[in-house]
Amino acid sequence: MSERIPDFFIVGHHKSGTTALYEMLRHHPQIYMPELKEPKFFATDLPVRLEPPADRVLPATMEEYLALFRDARPDQRAGEASPLYLRSHTAAGEIAKVRPDARIVAILREPASFMRSLHLQGVQSRVEMERDLRTALANEVVKRNGREFRRYTDNVHYVDQVRRYHEAFSPEQVLVLIYDDFRSDNEGTVRKVLRFLDVDDTVPVQAVEANPTVRVRSLRANKAIYALSTGTGPVSRHMQKTIKTVAPRSVRRAALHVAQRRLVYGEPEPVDEDLMLELRKRFKGEVAAIGDYLGRDLIALWGYDSVE
C-alpha cells in the first residue's frame, strides 16, 4: 500500500486509561495520532449497538481509514486508539494482515471496578438505559445476526484477548499494561510506552485526566441536551435547522459539555459492595489466569486474595 499505515495500536480496554494515554501520546513531537480517537475499523465482528454513537463519521473503507494518517510525517510514529479491538475476535488478525510489524498496547483493569465504570460510561453515552448496574448485568445479552453478545462480562476474557495478539504478533511487539500502574505512576507508565514505541522518552510528560466516571442524574435530560447540541433527535426540524445555522459544531459541542457538567452529571453513587463482592467471586478465576499468563500476582494487587 502506498498510503501510510499505522505503526502502533492502543487496543483497549475502555475505562482503563486509553483516552488519557491517547491524549498524552498525541502531543509527543515524534508521534502522530488522528483527531478521531476511535476509528474502530478492524472490529468488524462486533455490533455497533454495543458502542456509544460516534461524534463523527467512522471510516468505512481502507482508503478512508488510511486517510486518517495521511498527515503523519515520515519521522513520526503513526498510531490510533480503538479500545474495542481488545474485545474483538478478529481485530488482531486483521491488523496483522496490513501491519505485521505493528506494536500493540493493551491496558487491563480489575474486573469489578471495570464493570461499574463501563456501565456508568454506557449510561452517560446513551447506550445503556438502565441506571442500576445489577439490573443492567442481568439484562446484558444482546442478539445480533444470530449471535449473542454480553455487553459487560464479555469484556473480561483477559487471557483469550491478550493471547489473540500474542498469536498474531511476536511477544516483543505487545505491551500489556495494568491500569493501577498507570494511575499510580502516570508519567512513568507513559515513558515506558514511549520506549516501547522507540521514540524519545525524555520529553516533558504532562498527566492527563480524561473521560472521568460520572453519574447521569437524568436520562431524559442527557438525551435532550445531546440532541440540542448536535441538532438531532427529539426536536423539531425547524429548531434543528436553526441551531445548526446559528451555532457551528464546535460551539454546540462546547455548550453540550457545559450543560452536562452543570445539569446532568454528578458524582457516582456509592459503590454497591455486595455486588462488587459477587463480581469478584465470579471473576477470581479469570484474574488468577491472566496473572499467571502475564507472570504477575494480580490476585494480590487487585485484592482478590481475601475473596473466597
ABEGO torsion letter per residue (X at the ends): XABBBBABBBAOBBGAGAAAAAAAAAABAABBBBABABAGAABAABBAAABBBBABBBBABAAAAAAAAAABBAABBBBBBBAAAAABAAAAAAAAAABAABBBBBBBBBAAAAAAAAAAAAAAAGABABABAAAAAAAABBBBGGBBBBAAAAAABAAAAAAAAAAABBAAABBBBBAAAAAABAAAAAAAAAAAAGBBAABBBBBBBBGBBBBBABAAAAAAAAAAAAGBEBBBAAAAAAAAAABBAAAAAAAAAAAAAAAABBBBBBBBAAAAAAAAAAAAAAAAAAAAAAGBBAAAAAGAAABX
